[in-house]
């Protein structure tokens, strides 16, 4: 049976992107803090893996913050 409905994309709702990104930054920071606590009980190999993961998390935070600036600017300019 063929579906004759056309699929239409949802409208681009960027109104809460800044808040979502800020929440993602906060969650990532919390993950880093929790991993520091778990490193106390980790062996050398696991410590190295945690440190590598935290490095990637810090890079993600930088990217989130850059995107927050872009989104905030877009919001101020009316999402043009």
C-alpha positions as CSV (number, residue, x, y, z in Angstrom):
1,X,0.0,0.0,0.0
2,X,1.5,3.3,-1.1
3,X,1.5,6.2,1.3
4,X,0.4,9.3,-0.7
5,X,1.2,11.7,2.1
6,X,4.1,14.0,1.4
7,X,6.6,14.3,4.2
8,X,7.3,17.8,5.1
9,X,10.2,18.9,7.2
10,X,9.4,20.4,10.5
11,X,10.0,24.2,10.6
12,X,13.4,25.3,11.9
13,X,12.7,26.2,15.5
14,X,16.0,27.6,16.9
15,X,14.3,29.6,19.7
16,X,15.8,27.4,22.5
17,X,19.1,26.4,20.9
18,X,21.1,28.6,23.3
19,X,19.5,27.1,26.3
20,X,20.0,23.5,25.0
21,X,23.7,24.2,24.2
22,X,24.2,25.8,27.7
23,X,22.7,22.6,29.2
24,X,25.0,20.5,27.1
25,X,28.0,22.5,28.4
26,X,26.9,22.1,32.0
27,X,26.4,18.3,31.6
28,X,29.8,17.9,30.0
29,X,31.5,19.9,32.8
30,X,29.7,17.6,35.3
31,X,31.0,14.5,33.4
32,X,34.5,15.9,33.6
33,X,34.2,16.5,37.3
34,X,32.8,13.0,37.9
35,X,35.6,11.4,35.9
36,X,38.1,13.2,38.1
37,X,36.6,11.5,41.1
38,X,36.7,8.1,39.4
39,X,40.3,8.5,38.4
40,X,41.3,8.1,42.0
41,X,40.3,4.4,41.7
42,X,41.5,3.8,38.2
43,X,44.6,1.9,37.0
44,X,47.2,3.6,34.8
45,X,45.6,2.4,31.5
46,X,42.1,3.5,32.6
47,X,43.4,6.8,33.8
48,X,45.0,7.5,30.4
49,X,41.6,6.7,28.7
50,X,39.8,9.0,31.1
51,X,42.3,11.8,30.4
52,X,41.9,11.4,26.7
53,X,38.1,11.4,27.0
54,X,38.2,14.5,29.1
55,X,40.4,16.2,26.5
56,X,37.7,15.5,23.9
57,X,35.1,16.8,26.3
58,X,37.0,20.0,26.7
59,X,37.2,20.4,22.9
60,X,33.4,19.8,22.8
61,X,32.9,22.5,25.4
62,X,34.8,25.0,23.2
63,X,32.8,24.1,20.2
64,X,29.5,24.4,22.2
65,X,30.5,27.8,23.4
66,X,31.3,29.0,19.9
67,X,28.0,27.7,18.7
68,X,26.3,29.5,21.7
69,X,27.8,32.8,20.5
70,X,26.6,32.1,16.9
71,X,23.1,31.2,18.1
72,X,22.9,34.2,20.4
73,X,23.9,36.5,17.6
74,X,21.4,34.9,15.3
75,X,18.7,35.4,18.0
76,X,19.6,39.0,18.3
77,X,19.4,39.5,14.5
78,X,16.1,37.7,14.2
79,X,17.4,34.4,12.9
80,X,18.2,35.9,9.5
